[in-house]
Amino acid sequence: METLPKLPKDNRRIMIDAEKKAYISARTTKILKKFDYTELPIIDQLIADLYVLDDTARKDLFDYIKMMKKNHTNEGRAKELKGIK
């Protein structure tokens, strides 16, 4: 999560949508382009499933992903991801 930009302060709440759009346009789009076209429905479903989870389940999911990354990281993909800002 260290790559996420900081959200605006309360006095700048009107800018949240712009900040989200900028983040999605920049980093997220670059990452999505790394996937094969046939994988995009899976990515869409993952995002939708994450959205409906409560905070506890989201934390559990991220903990599980961290564990999976320890044993199943594709080094080439990890290197590519480090280059995406």
KOLMIGU-172483 format. One record per residue (C-alpha): residue number from 1; x, y, z. Coordinates in nm, 4 decimals, decimal comma. Example, Ala and Ser with C-alpha at 12.3 -4.5 7.8 and 13.67 -1.06 7.14 Angstrom:
BEGIN
NODE	1	1,2300	-0,4500	0,7800
NODE	2	1,3670	-0,1060	0,7140
***
This chain:
BEGIN
NODE	1	0,0000	0,0000	0,0000
NODE	2	0,2991	0,2325	0,0171
NODE	3	0,2404	0,3306	-0,3458
NODE	4	-0,0966	0,4924	-0,2782
NODE	5	-0,1055	0,8705	-0,2953
NODE	6	-0,2235	1,0515	0,0166
NODE	7	-0,5911	1,1431	0,0161
NODE	8	-0,6815	1,5093	0,0482
NODE	9	-0,7574	1,6623	0,3872
NODE	10	-1,1205	1,7249	0,4827
NODE	11	-1,1039	2,0790	0,3480
NODE	12	-1,0173	1,9341	0,0071
NODE	13	-1,2871	1,6628	-0,0050
NODE	14	-1,4053	1,7941	-0,3388
NODE	15	-1,0730	1,6776	-0,4840
NODE	16	-1,1096	1,3114	-0,3838
NODE	17	-1,2670	1,2086	-0,7136
NODE	18	-0,9942	1,3883	-0,9050
NODE	19	-0,7267	1,2178	-0,6942
NODE	20	-0,8864	0,8763	-0,7536
NODE	21	-0,9137	0,9389	-1,1257
NODE	22	-0,5493	1,0452	-1,1452
NODE	23	-0,4364	0,7344	-0,9564
NODE	24	-0,6503	0,5025	-1,1686
NODE	25	-0,5384	0,6745	-1,4873
NODE	26	-0,1729	0,6489	-1,3951
NODE	27	-0,0658	0,3415	-1,2009
NODE	28	-0,3718	0,1176	-1,2131
NODE	29	-0,4105	0,1510	-1,5889
NODE	30	-0,0445	0,0595	-1,6398
NODE	31	-0,0880	-0,2504	-1,4245
NODE	32	-0,4108	-0,3529	-1,6010
NODE	33	-0,2366	-0,3312	-1,9378
NODE	34	0,0069	-0,5990	-1,8180
NODE	35	-0,2760	-0,8539	-1,8061
NODE	36	-0,3963	-1,0520	-2,1045
NODE	37	-0,7298	-0,9300	-2,2400
NODE	38	-0,8944	-1,2573	-2,1388
NODE	39	-0,7975	-1,1970	-1,7741
NODE	40	-0,9751	-0,8613	-1,7454
NODE	41	-1,3144	-1,0102	-1,6467
NODE	42	-1,1361	-1,1904	-1,3622
NODE	43	-0,9754	-0,8635	-1,2487
NODE	44	-1,3136	-0,6924	-1,2663
NODE	45	-1,4657	-0,9671	-1,0501
NODE	46	-1,1808	-0,9447	-0,7975
NODE	47	-1,2347	-0,5709	-0,7611
NODE	48	-1,6118	-0,6170	-0,7238
NODE	49	-1,5631	-0,8938	-0,4661
NODE	50	-1,3161	-0,6820	-0,2698
NODE	51	-1,5583	-0,3918	-0,2694
NODE	52	-1,8392	-0,5872	-0,1013
NODE	53	-1,6205	-0,7307	0,1764
NODE	54	-1,6257	-0,5738	0,5210
NODE	55	-1,3041	-0,4287	0,6667
NODE	56	-1,2173	-0,7448	0,8603
NODE	57	-1,2469	-0,9658	0,5534
NODE	58	-1,0444	-0,7189	0,3476
NODE	59	-0,7656	-0,7261	0,6070
NODE	60	-0,7748	-1,1060	0,6100
NODE	61	-0,7560	-1,1137	0,2306
NODE	62	-0,4549	-0,8820	0,2240
NODE	63	-0,2832	-1,0920	0,4911
NODE	64	-0,3464	-1,4024	0,2804
NODE	65	-0,2092	-1,2326	-0,0304
NODE	66	0,1080	-1,1338	0,1587
NODE	67	0,1556	-1,4972	0,2569
NODE	68	0,0955	-1,6166	-0,0987
NODE	69	0,3452	-1,3647	-0,2367
NODE	70	0,6185	-1,5091	-0,0142
NODE	71	0,5975	-1,8457	-0,1904
NODE	72	0,4461	-1,7742	-0,5294
NODE	73	0,5863	-1,4448	-0,6617
NODE	74	0,6859	-1,4392	-1,0271
NODE	75	1,0162	-1,2515	-1,0097
NODE	76	0,9839	-1,1079	-1,3610
NODE	77	0,6417	-0,9651	-1,2862
NODE	78	0,7594	-0,8313	-0,9494
NODE	79	1,0473	-0,6532	-1,1247
NODE	80	0,8078	-0,5028	-1,3817
NODE	81	0,5730	-0,3849	-1,1064
NODE	82	0,8546	-0,2025	-0,9268
NODE	83	0,9031	0,0051	-1,2408
NODE	84	0,5408	0,1215	-1,2450
NODE	85	0,4857	0,4448	-1,0575
***
